[in-house]
Amino acid sequence: MLALHTQLTFELKRFKANKQSIETLFIGGGTPSTIHPTLYRPIFELLAPYLKTNAEITTEANPNSATKEWLEGMWALGVNRVSFGVQSFDSSKLKALNRSHTPSQAIDAINHAYKLGFKNISLDIIYNFQGDTQALLESDISQAFALPIDHISAYELTIEDKTHFAKTPEVKQENESLALFVANSIKKRGFTQYEISNFGTYQSRHNQGYWRLKNYIGAGAGAVGFLEDTRFYPTTNIDTFIQNPLTLTQEKLTPNELLTEKIFLGLRSTIGIAKESLPKEIQESCDFLVQEEKLFFENNFYYNKNFFLADEIALFILKE
């Protein structure tokens, strides 16, 4: 935590943070629920003057380590939103996913959080894992909606290098219809889809900050920060980070790269794309897609009707 404190102190100066200027705080990556709440206290004390009075403060949590005591401690620090890495309520699927919690632990953790006072509670589910069916996913979603949540993130399984499934890529299914099924099953229960993978009656302000290309500090090994047109990458090696938390790699984005990101992110979410932010030739492509009823135009913003086609539409607009 000393290294994290050191980097945060440095970043607050770099970003010229003012008092009550931080709108959201997100504690994630790894397993925050394995760290005792008292160890977070110096970080919260450092950030307290900078946090807005109504700041959204989220922590990720694993159901098996998010005990009542841990949740109480995080609530006492000021955390007001929890995102639980549930993935599934099916015992066999959890085991196959190499998850260490049980369905009952997930249910108990979410109920404990609500009873403590957390009103903004999210959970993650995974689909297109080997063996997934509409029946299994419908069961997962039904169980999720039996709990006091106001947000769901539904992610398609991805296989990344150096992960548990890197040597067994066949565990990922290729079934596009399941993505649509999951989205429709969640939406028909009253949650709004406000990004390709995110649904809720509450929409995470932290998530939307990324999609709006707002400035954000990334603190910790492997975190990423963004300021105006530059990304900052701390080392991904934890030991190296602890030894020197101020070793960061910088990446300056060109105007074209920023425009590309704005288009991709705007089309993947309800953020949309402001017409005046686009060059004339791209405006013309967007106007054509409005005529073809692939986009719609409202209050000088272009919006996507189908998030699952976002990347294809973006590539068409960018003529790539």
N, C-alpha and C positions, 0 to 999 in steps of 0.2 A: 504493500500500500504506500510505502514511502516513495517508490519510484513513480507510482501513479500520481501522488500528490505533487511531486516535483514537476512532472510533465504538465499537469493541469495548471499549476501556477504559471509556468512558462506560456502555455497556450492562451490563458486569459489575457496576458499582456499582448501576445501576438495578435489576437483577435480584437484587442482594445475593448474588451467587455466592460460595459457600464453596469452600475447597480440596477438590479431588477430588469436585466436585459435578456436573460435566458428563459425561453418559453417552454422548453421541454428538456428532460433528462432521461436517458435510457441506460439501464444497467444490464448489459447482455454480453453474449459471447461466453463460451465456456459454461460454467454452472454457478451463477451467482448465489444460488441457494446453499452451496456448500461452504460459503464464507460467513462466519458469525457476524451478525449485524453490528456489533460493537466495533469491528474492524473497519466498517464503512464510515464511522462517525467523523474522523478527521476530514474525509472527502466532503461530507455534507456540511461540515463547519466551514470549509474553504469556499464552497459554492453558495452557501446561504445568502450572502449579500447580493449575489448576482441573479438569483432565481426570482422570477415574477411571483407575486402572491398567489396566482392561480395556475402556477406551472404544472404541467402534466409530468409526473415522475413515475416512470415505469421500471419494473424489474422483471427479467425473465426468471423462471423457476422450474426446476424439475420436481414432479409430484412426490417422488420418494424422499427428497431432501428438504422440501418446503414444509417443515413441521409447523405446528401451531406456534411454538416458541419463536421460530425464525420469522414467521409472518408477523407476529406481534412486534418483534424488534424492528423490522423494516417499516411497519406502520408508524411506530414511534419516531423513526427518523424523518418521516414525511412522505414516504412512498405512497402513492395513491392509486396505482394501477399495477396489476400483475398479469403477465403473459405466461401461461403454463404450457410447457412442451409435452402435450399429451400424446400426439401422433395417432393414437387409436384407443378404442375401449375394448378391443378384441385381444384376449390373452395370447393367442397363438401368433397374431401379427406382431404384437409388442415383443415377444420373444424373438421372432425372426428379424425384427428391426434392431435387435440387440439393446432394447430399452430395459432399464433395471427396475422400472416401477410396474405396478399392477393396475388394472382398471379401478379397483376399489381405492387405491392410494390416490389416484387422480381425482376421483369423485370427492373423497374426503378433503383433499387439499383445497379444492375449489370452494367447497362448502365452508371450510374453516375461514378462508379468506373473506368470503361474503359476510360471515357472522362477525368477523373482526371489524368490519366497516368498509372494506373495499367494495366500491360500487362499479368500478370499471375493471372488468375481468375478461381476459381473452384466453383462448386456447388454440393450439395448432393441431391440424390433422394432416396426414399424408395420404395421397392417393397415387394410383398406378404403381403400387408395389406388387410384386409377383403374387398372384392369387386374389387380388382385389376384384370384387364384384359389386354390382349395384346394391345387392342385398346387404353385403358387409358394410359398405359406405353409408347406406341409408340407416343402418343400425347405429353406426358411429355418430352420425349427425343427429339422430333422434335422442341419443343419450346426451349429447352436448347440449341440446336445447332443453333437456330436463334439468339443467344446472343453471345457476344464477349468473349467466354470462351476458355480455353485451357486444361481443366481438369474436370473430373466428378468422383465423388465417388458414387457408387450405392450399397446401403446396404439393405440386407434383414431385415425385421422387426424382432427385438428380444424383448422378454418380460422379463424384469428384475424386481427383487424384489423392492418394495417401489417406483415403477414408476406409471405413470398415468394408464397404461394398466395392471398392476399386477392383478387387480381384474377381468379383462375381457380378459383372454388369448385367447379366441376364435376369437379375432380380427386378429390374425395371421393366414394367409393361409398356407397350406402345398402344394405347387405347385412347384416342382423342375424345371419344364419346363420353368417357368417364369424367373428363374435365367439365364438360357441359352439364352432365348429370349432377355432379357435386354442386356446381354453382346454382343450378335451378332448385336443387333440394334445399339449399340454404336460403335462397331468396324467397321461396314460397312460404317460409316460416317467418318472414318479416324483416330479415336483415338486408340492408342495401349493399350491393357490390360497388365499392368506391375505388377499387383497384383490382387488377387481374386476380390477385390472390387474397384480397382482404374484404371482409364483410362485417357489417355491424349496425346496430342502432346508435352506437358511439363510433366515431371515426377518429383514429389515432392522429393527434396533431403532430407527433414526432414523425410518423411515417410520411405525412403530407409535407413536412419540411424538406425531406429528401427529394420528393417529387417536384417540389417548387424550386429546387436548386438553391435553397437558402444556405447560408453559411452554417457550418457545424464543426464542433471540436470533436476529434476522435482521439480518445485517451486510452492507452493500454497497448500491449503487444498485439499487433495485427489490426488495430483500429485504423480508420481512415478519417481524415479531416478535410474540410473544403472551405476555402476562403476566396470569394470573388471569382477567380479563374484558375486557382491553384489547388491541387490535392496534396495532402501531407500523409506519408505512410511511415509510421513507426515500425521498427523491426518486428517480425513475426516470432522471433525467438525470445521466449520468456526470460531466460537467463541473461541474454544480451540486453534486453530491455531493462531488467533490474539493475544491471551494472551501469548502463548509460541510457536513461529514458529520453534524452534529448537528441538521440541519433535518428533523424528522420530523412526520408527521401522525398523530394518534391517533384511534382509533375504539373507543368503549366499547360493549360488547355487552350487551344486556338479558338478564335470566334466560331469557326465551322464546327469544331468538336462540341462546343457549348450549345450551339444551335441544334446539332444532332441529338444531344442528350435531352434538350428541352422538348423536342418533337417526340422521341421515344417515350419519355416519362409522361408527357401530357396525354398521349394516346393510350397509355396503359392504365389511366386513372381518370377520375372525374375532374381533375385539375384543368384539362383542356390546354389549348394553345392560343395565346393572344394573337389576333390577326396582325396587329401592327409590329409584332416582334419578328415577323417572317419576311424574307425577301419576296419581291413581286412574283417571281416564277413559282415559288412554293405556294404562295397565296392562290395562284391560278390552279395549281394541282389540287389544292384543298377545295377550291370552289367546284372543280369538276367532280370530286368525290361527294360533295354535298348534293350536286345534281343527281349523282348515281345512288344517293341515299346510303352511302357508306359512312359519311360523317354528317353531323348536323351543326348548324351555325346559330349561335344565340349570344346576344350582348357582346358582339365583336370577338367571340371565342369560337374556335372549332373544337367539337367534342366527338369522341369515338362512340359508335353504337355497340360495338362488339369488341371487348378487350382482348378476346382470344385471337383476333385478327390484327392486333396492334402493330406487331413487328412487320407484317406484310404491308400494311398501309403506310407505315413509316418509310419502308424501303421504296415504295412506289413514289411517295412524296419527294424523297431525296434523290430519286432516279438512280438508285444503286442496284 
